[in-house]
Amino acid sequence: MPAACSRALDMALPLPHLLHPAVAVAPAPPSPITAPSQDELKRVAAHRAVEQVESGMVLGLGTGSTAAHALDRIGDLILRGELRDIVGIPTSEWAAARAASAGIPLTDLNAHPVIDLSIDGADEVDPALNLVKGRGGSLLREKMVEGASRRFVVIVDESKLVPRLGASGLAIPVEVIPFGWALTLRRLQSLFDGVPGFNLKLRTAATNAKASTFGENWSDLDPFVTDNKNYIVDLFFENGIHGDLNRISDEILRITGVVEHGMFLGLASSVIVARTEGVVVMNKEGISNGI
């Protein structure tokens, strides 16, 4: 995507020496080039993903600020009659409300257990297109919907690219049932004992899940509650996760009380990355094309 910019045009009057003979007319300096904002990059990636939507599709509708651009674009195309007979399955209560306000008809996995295409953002993307998702708290429904999809297209800006999952230093969420959550947290702690720089915390209602640390009095605050009425334990890895991700995934899921985690392994069909110099589409073979 070319950097968004605006340039002032020289608007010198004809024959300026006849109007102001004593004053030299200097050309107006060009306006500085302004780099696109992160939100503008998200919008470009989202619109590129929506180009893959066709009439008659069942769509998985993502959650979060990046997915919001896709939902708005789909709704606009439906309103203009360019897309017809679309139904969407939202990945959260937020997505359901946003999609409904955009005019997207909604359904659920019970009525449509196979989804043609899901479009969603991600918190991290590694070189193998594995993802971290769920810092907004919707990981369980996201994984159910996107795991039931024939194609899952991820939309991100370049800040989400990491050399390995967890390398951003931000949370990898694990959804747990409220009953006995402290025991589940201790078992998660034991699983990663000895890993340098590892930490974990129960997410609270006051927590900014995009931050790498919580306040010291986190245990005295009300827990964050997901759409499924569960809690979230956030895992932190100072240098990212090293080792076999599938094995680590299985070990987390074997802990009684864990519902799901935010590592999305092998689910993404492609990743659309909006960079300041343009949009690229990544698949498991690498960068497939750019504009």
C-alpha positions as CSV (number, residue, x, y, z in Angstrom):
1,M,0.0,0.0,0.0
2,P,1.6,3.3,-1.0
3,A,2.0,5.6,2.0
4,A,-0.9,7.9,2.4
5,C,0.2,11.4,1.6
6,S,-1.0,14.7,0.3
7,R,1.1,17.2,-1.6
8,A,0.4,20.8,-2.0
9,L,0.3,21.9,-5.6
10,D,2.1,25.0,-6.8
11,M,-0.6,27.6,-7.3
12,A,1.5,30.6,-8.5
13,L,-0.6,33.3,-10.1
14,P,0.0,34.0,-13.8
15,L,2.5,36.8,-14.5
16,P,3.1,37.5,-10.7
17,H,5.7,40.2,-11.6
18,L,3.0,42.4,-12.9
19,L,1.1,42.2,-9.6
20,H,4.0,42.4,-7.2
21,P,7.1,43.4,-9.1
22,A,9.2,43.9,-5.9
23,V,8.4,40.5,-4.4
24,A,9.9,37.2,-5.6
25,V,7.4,34.4,-5.6
26,A,8.8,31.2,-4.1
27,P,7.2,27.9,-4.8
28,A,5.2,26.4,-1.9
29,P,7.1,23.7,-0.2
30,P,5.7,20.2,-0.5
31,S,3.7,18.9,2.5
32,P,5.6,16.3,4.5
33,I,4.7,12.6,3.8
34,T,2.6,11.2,6.6
35,A,2.9,7.5,7.4
36,P,-0.4,5.6,7.7
37,S,-1.6,5.0,11.2
38,Q,-1.9,1.6,12.7
39,D,-5.7,1.8,12.3
40,E,-5.3,2.7,8.7
41,L,-3.1,-0.3,8.1
42,K,-5.7,-2.6,9.8
43,R,-8.4,-1.2,7.5
44,V,-6.4,-1.8,4.4
45,A,-5.7,-5.4,5.4
46,A,-9.3,-6.0,6.3
47,H,-10.6,-4.7,3.0
48,R,-8.1,-6.9,1.2
49,A,-9.5,-9.9,3.1
50,V,-13.1,-9.1,2.3
51,E,-12.3,-9.3,-1.4
52,Q,-12.4,-13.1,-0.9
53,V,-16.0,-13.0,0.3
54,E,-18.6,-14.2,-2.2
55,S,-22.4,-14.1,-2.2
56,G,-24.0,-17.1,-0.6
57,M,-21.1,-17.7,1.9
58,V,-21.3,-18.7,5.5
59,L,-18.7,-16.4,7.2
60,G,-16.9,-16.6,10.5
61,L,-16.9,-13.1,12.0
62,G,-13.9,-12.1,14.0
63,T,-13.6,-10.0,17.2
64,G,-11.5,-6.9,17.8
65,S,-10.4,-3.6,16.3
66,T,-9.0,-5.2,13.1
67,A,-12.0,-7.4,12.5
68,A,-14.3,-4.4,13.0
69,H,-13.0,-3.0,9.7
70,A,-13.9,-6.3,7.9
71,L,-17.4,-6.4,9.5
72,D,-18.1,-2.8,8.4
73,R,-16.9,-3.5,4.9
74,I,-19.0,-6.6,4.6
75,G,-22.0,-4.7,5.8
76,D,-21.4,-1.9,3.4
77,L,-21.2,-4.4,0.4
78,I,-24.5,-6.1,1.6
79,L,-26.2,-2.7,1.8
80,R,-25.0,-1.8,-1.8
81,G,-26.2,-5.1,-3.1
82,E,-22.8,-6.3,-4.1
83,L,-23.0,-9.3,-1.6
84,R,-26.2,-11.4,-1.2
85,D,-27.3,-14.3,0.9
86,I,-24.5,-13.9,3.4
87,V,-24.9,-15.2,6.9
88,G,-22.3,-14.8,9.6
89,I,-21.3,-16.7,12.8
90,P,-19.9,-14.2,15.4
91,T,-16.9,-15.2,17.6
92,S,-18.1,-13.1,20.5
93,E,-21.0,-11.1,21.9
94,W,-19.2,-8.0,20.8
95,A,-18.9,-9.4,17.2
96,A,-22.6,-10.3,17.2
97,A,-23.5,-6.7,18.1
98,R,-21.1,-5.1,15.7
99,A,-22.2,-7.4,12.8
100,A,-25.9,-6.8,13.5
101,S,-25.4,-3.0,13.5
102,A,-23.6,-3.4,10.1
103,G,-26.6,-5.3,8.7
104,I,-25.0,-8.8,8.5
105,P,-27.5,-11.6,9.1
106,L,-26.4,-13.9,11.9
107,T,-26.6,-17.6,12.4
108,D,-24.7,-20.2,14.6
109,L,-22.5,-23.3,14.5
110,N,-25.5,-25.5,15.2
111,A,-27.2,-24.4,12.0
112,H,-24.0,-24.2,10.0
113,P,-21.3,-26.6,11.3
114,V,-19.1,-25.9,8.2
115,I,-18.0,-22.3,7.5
116,D,-16.8,-21.2,4.1
117,L,-14.5,-18.4,5.3
118,S,-13.5,-16.8,8.5
119,I,-11.8,-13.4,8.8
120,D,-10.2,-12.3,12.0
121,G,-7.2,-10.5,13.5
122,A,-4.4,-11.9,15.6
123,D,-2.2,-10.7,18.5
124,E,0.9,-12.5,17.2
125,V,1.9,-14.3,14.0
126,D,5.0,-16.5,13.8
127,P,6.8,-17.5,10.5
128,A,4.9,-20.8,10.3
129,L,1.6,-18.8,10.6
130,N,0.9,-20.0,14.1
131,L,-1.0,-17.4,16.0
132,V,-1.7,-16.0,19.5
133,K,-5.2,-14.8,19.9
134,G,-7.6,-14.1,22.8
135,R,-6.1,-11.1,24.5
136,G,-9.6,-9.6,24.1
137,G,-11.0,-12.7,25.8
138,S,-12.8,-14.4,22.9
139,L,-10.3,-17.3,22.3
140,L,-12.7,-20.2,22.8
141,R,-15.4,-19.1,20.4
142,E,-12.8,-17.9,18.0
143,K,-11.1,-21.3,17.9
144,M,-14.4,-23.1,17.5
145,V,-15.5,-21.0,14.6
146,E,-12.2,-20.7,12.9
147,G,-11.4,-24.4,13.4
148,A,-14.7,-25.2,11.6
149,S,-13.8,-23.0,8.6
150,R,-12.7,-24.2,5.1
151,R,-10.5,-21.1,5.0
152,F,-9.3,-18.8,7.8
153,V,-7.8,-15.5,6.6
154,V,-5.9,-13.5,9.3
155,I,-5.6,-9.7,9.0
156,V,-2.8,-7.9,10.9
157,D,-0.4,-5.0,10.7
158,E,3.3,-5.7,10.7
159,S,3.6,-5.0,14.4
160,K,2.0,-8.4,15.1
161,L,4.8,-10.4,13.3
162,V,7.1,-12.2,15.8
163,P,10.0,-14.7,15.5
164,R,8.2,-17.1,17.9
165,L,4.9,-17.2,19.8
166,G,5.1,-15.2,23.0
167,A,8.1,-13.2,21.8
168,S,6.2,-9.9,22.2
169,G,6.3,-10.4,25.9
170,L,2.6,-10.0,26.1
171,A,0.0,-12.5,27.3
172,I,-0.8,-15.9,26.0
173,P,-4.3,-16.5,27.4
174,V,-5.6,-19.7,28.9
175,E,-9.4,-19.9,29.5
176,V,-10.2,-21.8,32.7
177,I,-13.4,-22.6,34.6
178,P,-14.0,-20.5,37.7
179,F,-14.3,-23.5,40.0
180,G,-10.9,-24.1,41.6
181,W,-9.2,-21.6,39.3
182,A,-6.4,-21.1,41.9
183,L,-5.6,-24.8,41.7
184,T,-5.6,-24.7,37.9
185,L,-3.3,-21.6,38.0
186,R,-0.8,-23.5,40.2
187,R,-0.8,-26.5,37.8
188,L,-0.1,-24.2,34.9
189,Q,2.8,-22.7,37.0
190,S,4.1,-26.2,37.6
191,L,4.0,-27.0,33.9
192,F,6.5,-24.2,33.2
193,D,8.6,-24.4,36.3
194,G,12.2,-23.8,35.3
195,V,11.4,-21.8,32.2
196,P,13.5,-18.6,32.5
197,G,11.4,-15.4,32.6
198,F,8.0,-17.3,32.9
199,N,5.2,-15.7,34.8
200,L,1.4,-16.0,34.9
201,K,-1.5,-14.1,36.4
202,L,-5.2,-14.3,36.7
203,R,-6.7,-11.7,34.4
204,T,-8.8,-9.2,36.3
205,A,-11.7,-7.0,35.1
206,A,-9.3,-4.0,35.4
207,T,-6.5,-5.6,33.5
208,N,-5.2,-4.2,30.2
209,A,-4.5,-7.6,28.5
210,K,-2.2,-5.8,26.0
211,A,0.2,-4.9,28.9
212,S,3.0,-7.2,30.0
213,T,2.5,-6.6,33.8
214,F,-0.3,-6.3,36.2
215,G,-0.6,-4.3,39.4
216,E,0.7,-5.8,42.7
217,N,-2.8,-6.1,44.1
218,W,-4.2,-8.1,41.2
219,S,-5.5,-10.9,43.4
220,D,-7.8,-8.5,45.3
221,L,-9.6,-7.5,42.1
222,D,-12.6,-9.0,40.4
223,P,-11.7,-11.6,37.7
224,F,-12.2,-10.9,34.0
225,V,-15.2,-13.0,32.9
226,T,-15.4,-14.3,29.3
227,D,-18.6,-14.6,27.2
228,N,-18.7,-18.2,28.3
229,K,-18.6,-17.2,32.0
230,N,-15.1,-18.5,32.5
231,Y,-11.9,-16.9,33.7
232,I,-8.6,-16.3,31.9
233,V,-5.0,-17.0,33.2
234,D,-2.4,-15.0,31.2
235,L,0.9,-16.7,30.6
236,F,4.1,-14.6,29.9
237,F,7.3,-15.8,28.4
238,E,10.2,-13.3,28.5
239,N,11.8,-14.7,25.3
240,G,8.8,-16.4,23.8
241,I,7.9,-20.1,23.8
242,H,10.8,-22.5,22.9
243,G,10.0,-26.1,22.1
244,D,7.4,-28.2,20.3
245,L,4.2,-26.0,20.3
246,N,1.9,-29.0,19.7
247,R,3.4,-30.9,22.7
248,I,3.0,-27.7,24.8
249,S,-0.5,-27.3,23.6
250,D,-1.4,-30.8,24.6
251,E,0.1,-30.5,28.0
252,I,-1.8,-27.3,28.8
253,L,-5.1,-28.9,27.6
254,R,-4.5,-32.0,29.8
255,I,-4.7,-29.9,32.9
256,T,-8.2,-30.4,34.5
257,G,-9.9,-27.0,34.6
258,V,-8.4,-25.7,31.4
259,V,-11.0,-25.0,28.7
260,E,-8.8,-23.7,25.9
261,H,-5.7,-21.7,25.2
262,G,-4.8,-18.9,22.8
263,M,-2.3,-20.6,20.6
264,F,-3.9,-21.2,17.2
265,L,-1.6,-23.8,15.6
266,G,-2.0,-24.7,11.9
267,L,-5.4,-23.0,11.5
268,A,-4.5,-20.0,9.4
269,S,-4.9,-20.5,5.6
270,S,-3.2,-17.2,4.9
271,V,-2.2,-14.0,6.7
272,I,-2.7,-10.5,5.1
273,V,-0.1,-8.1,6.5
274,A,-0.5,-4.4,6.0
275,R,2.9,-2.7,6.0
276,T,3.8,0.9,5.6
277,E,5.2,0.1,2.1
278,G,2.3,-2.1,1.0
279,V,0.2,-5.2,1.6
280,V,1.7,-8.7,1.4
281,V,-0.1,-12.0,1.7
282,M,1.7,-14.8,3.5
283,N,1.0,-18.5,3.3
284,K,3.0,-21.4,4.7
285,E,5.4,-21.2,1.7
286,G,6.2,-17.6,2.5
287,I,5.1,-14.3,1.0
288,S,2.9,-15.2,-1.9
289,N,2.3,-11.8,-3.4
290,G,2.3,-8.1,-2.6
291,I,0.9,-4.9,-3.9
